[in-house]
Structures are given as structure tokens and as C-alpha cells.
Amino acid sequence: MLTLTCPCCGITADETELHPGGEAHLKRVGPGSSAEAFETYLFARSNPKGVHFERWRHAYGCGKWFLAARCTATLEVFGTYLAQNAAPPPEILAAIRARRPDWTPTAIAPRDPEPAERPNE
Amino acid sequence: MPSNPATKSTGRYSVFALAREAMRMHSGWKRAWASPEPREKYQVVIVGAGGHGLATAYYLGRNFGITDVAIIEKGWLGGGNTGRNTTIIRSNYLQDPSAAIYDKALKLYENLSQDLNYNVMFSPRGLLMLAQTEHEVRGYKRTVHANRLQNVATEWVSPERIKKMLPIINIDGPRYPVLGGLYQERGGTARHDAVAWGYARACSAMGMHIIQNCEVTGIETSGGAVRAVNTGKGRIECDKLALVVAGHSSVLAEKAGFRLPIESLALQALVSEPVKPCCDLVIMANTVHGYMSQSDKGEMVIGGGTDGFNNYTQRGSWHHVEETVRALVETFPMLSRLKMLRQWGGIVDMTGDRSPILSTTPVGNIFVNCGWGTGGFKAIPGSGWAMAELVAQGAPGPLAAEFGLDRFREGRFIDESVAAGVAH
């Protein structure tokens, strides 16, 4: 069973106590964005066989969302961190590189969302 | 229809062949397919020798006369989801494009043993989807109406009739009372390995190359179109490339330089010790995430729900098995004394609308067939038929037209979350 440590309350929780929330660090696009930008944001996923950054919620614990770095090919967990991080923090990247020296972040970066024409209207 | 090409190399399977071999201690049976080394170039390379890949190859040859085809497979033939599913075949979907392709598949399954001269043990024993909540009652009644318009014969059956059809069921609940069911008489099962083996034999007989233990390590493109694939057995040039690899679709798409709207999740199944015949229907119970049929050997074949997180390990989480079995035991109390023999997992490729993708891609002459998620086995012949059309003509035919990648940009989803959300 998958076990993750919630960075909010510090409890090490089993999978049954947690709710998975899909890929992390997706950039939300604004209302004026193109159909392609919305497609990328809503549907295109890196879905890597290897290091994956993802969202989890400590559903039957403190209730908070947090982020985890995990290997989808071995189920190894590299670490968890607060959802406020816009990108994986250095200590998580160091933990991944220590275990996966050849790892490079996914080759295809998601297309940058186009600037909204009418931001926050 | 051309005469069956499978007769050329392995001899036609028949009662006379059986009698002849019985007279000579079965010494004359030949291998059902050849295992050649790859050539330098093929007209079409198909990645993935599972049911969908082999069916694509077969219909390319049978319907379009294209036999300069290699089917390359990183593991062994039919060793992925083709060998890991619960073999359910049905076509009672909600949306018209789904009904068209799944019913095409079902119709092809009905004659597949004759067509391939290979017994795929298609068993149209009837398929019953249990409605155990008011929402499901409404959902399935809507599906029955939709199916009637699609010319797919299904009917709504009452709890009393379900009890008569299936005496081992407990319709009273209390947690999961049976409120009715969606019944498709033509639904059933087939032998999953035989489907892969039958297609493989027919492809091999047409001169196609099936190359196992040959993993794709890279995809070469030039001028925006595919040129070759690099594999564990060297570089193979191709005019057209079809990616038909289910759970690993995103991995191969990344090698070709594009992304897919797919996430790979683990889905589990388990099988009990063999018991005497007690269940001559395929039962699906979506509310409790379980589905069950009895194999010809007497084992209860049980499928569960998917895990919620991305996973390529072909191992699922134990608590999903526990949930499935707990709910099935309440609906079928006799299961509580059964020992389970085996449990396994496969990696399913889930799309946002739970419908498959048969499509051209951003790279020229690369085609994808993926996203069948938790229910690909039933679609194999129809999927191969539509995919062959797409690859041969370079553009989708009527069966594949609605399943393009562009539907995610344009918002033309084929929402099958009721028909295909979990149970298959």
C-alpha cells in the first residue's frame, strides 16, 4: 500500500486515508486563451513512466492538499511538499537526483499558455 | 471476401485435420505463426502485438491488401491487457459513435472463429448490468432507449426476472439492493488469448512479420513525418507507423514529440477456485465496482475498479480488491466461501471522456489507437477494422471519424462515463 507523509500535519498516512488529485504544477489558463491552450491545460498530461509530480489530499486527516514526487514505474516516493510551491523545491529535486541520476524533467514542456487577451475581466 | 489466408502455412484447422493428426500422434501440427528477424523497411509498422495491434494488421491485409507489415512488441504477443482482462464483450453504450464501433466489434466477434479459422470460443451467454441505485436505474433506462434507436437490442429487466435468470443473486440488499438491470442477450465472453493467437496466425499467414521482444527506443521523423523506428533489434524504416500500445501510449507519443490526453492507471482482476456451474451470465455491477462471469473451467472471473493514481507497474492497490469483493459478496452470498486463486493487474489508458482515440497525430503518417481504458477487449475487431481504414487511407473512415484527438480541443466529447466509468 502506498504511504505518503502529509507535509501539512506531518502524519504518515496510508493510501486509504488519501485522495489522489492528478498531475501537479499545471498552469491554469485565462478566459481569453485559445482552444489549444485550454486543451493543454485540461487534457494533455505528461503521464511519464518514471518521476511524476502529483497532487494528493489528506482526505481522512487534516483535509489539506499537498504535492508528492513519486516514481510511476516503481511506486517509490521521493518526497512530499506543500501545495504552495509553484515548482518542486530543491530538496525534492535533490532527493530525485540521488535516486535517479539520469532523470531529466519531461522532454516536452507543456506549451506555454498564451497571454489572456482580457485578463481578469 | 478473400479465401482465408491462414490456410497457407499452418494448414486449415478442421475436423479432418484433427482426425489426420490423431492418426499420426499429433506430429504434424506446425507453429501457428513465424518469428522472423525484422527487415530494414516495411510499408506499415504497428507497435504493439496485442489484440488491437494484431487486428489492425489483419484488417489492413484482409480489407486493403496491405501485407508489407511488421507488428513489433516489447514483450510477448498478447501479454499486456489482452491477456489480463475479464473477456467481457458487449455493445450497450450510450452515444451513437460508441454504439457503432462496439456493435461492429460484436458483429465481427460473432463470426470471428470462422473468419480466422481459429476457435476464439465466443460465448454470447447474455450480459446483465445491475442497477443498484436510483441514478443507475435512470441511466440504464436511458441507455435502453438510446440502444433501441441505434438498432442495438437491449432491454430493461425487473429484479424478479433477474432472480429467475440468476438464482445465486441476493436482490434484497440491504446496502446494494438490485432495482433492475440492463440486459444484452448478444453480449458474452470470448477466450482472450485465442483472439490474439487467431489474429497472429492469420497475419503471419499473409506474410506479415510479428517481432516479439523488440522494444521501441526511439521514433525518427523528418520534415514532420515519420521515417523509422529504432528498436532493440535495430532501425526499421516505415512509411506509416501505428501506435497501438494501450497503457504505454504516452511513453511512445513522447518519443514522437507530442502529448496525449491520457493517464495510465492500474486495473485489477482476480479469479477464484473452480466450482460447479452457477452463473451463466456476465454480471456487471458498476455501483460496487465489480463484474463477474464464470469461466469454462468453472472459475469465477472477477474484475475490480481502477486505482486513482498514475501507475505503470501492473500492480494495483489491495484495498480496491477488498472493496470489489466485499460488495460482490453481499450481492452473491455464495462467493463468501470461495478461495481466490490469482490476482493481477494491467495498465489501462484512460481518457477524459472514457472513449477511445483513433486518430491522426501532429506527426505525419503516425496514427494512434489508444484510450480504450478499462474496456478494450470487447472492441478488438471493430477497433482493428476502423484503425486499418485510418492507416490505409490516411484519414478516418465512418467508424473512427468521431474518435479523433481534435475532439478534446473542440469539446466534442463522447461521454461514456455511465457506460464505461469503471466496470467492464
Interface residues (C-beta under 8 A of the other chain):
Chain A: M1 L2 E15 T16 H19 P20 G22 E23 A35 E36 F38 E39 T40 L42 F43 A44 R45 S46 N47 P48 K49 H52 E54 R70 T72 A73 T74 L75 T106 A107 I108 P110
Chain B: H248 S250 V251 E254 G257 F258 R259 L260 P261 I262 E263 S264 D307 G308 F309 N310 N311 Y312 T313 R315 S317 W318 H319 G352 F408 R409 E410
